[in-house]
Amino acid sequence: MAEEKLVEEENEKKKGPLGKLKDKILPDQEEQAAIISTFVRLGVLVWSGGILTLNYVAIPGIPQQKIDPTFIASVFTGVLASFGIQTASKKGDGTMKMNGNAPGTVTKKELETLIEKASQTAPAQTIRFEQAPLVIQPGNQPPKT
């Protein structure tokens, strides 16, 4: 017990003030990873939004670059989707409609109801597959006659 306390005190001494502050604010490693993940996604969102904006806006004194915005737009919509934001898409009739309103789509409430009903009627089963290591070795072959 006393040894553990000494080891803990030594670890505290090794940490700098920033490390101590980080541990007090976010002691859980999963929370730290979630926050870093959010900041990375926000950075990618700002970057892709900025590139898309610069593709359509002319800044005086800087020649406008014409690039194909397809990839940047897909990155932008992918990051928006990771935050749970749906983008609108232009339909053939020239109107803008949300993707979630298309016929045949399932709303979040309907999906939760389906999952709840399925969990009440069907038992859960976990299947695990294991395979032994595979060894390939040359074998003795009889001579061809």
Secondary structure, 3 states (H helix, E strand, C coil): CHHHHHHHHHHHHHCCHHHHHHHHHCCCHHHHHHHHHHHHHHHHHHHHHHHHHHHHCCCCCCCCCCCCCHHHHHHHHHHHHHCCCCCEEECCCCCEEEHHHCCCCCCHHHHHHHHHHHHHHCCCCCCCCCCCCCCCCCCCCCCCC
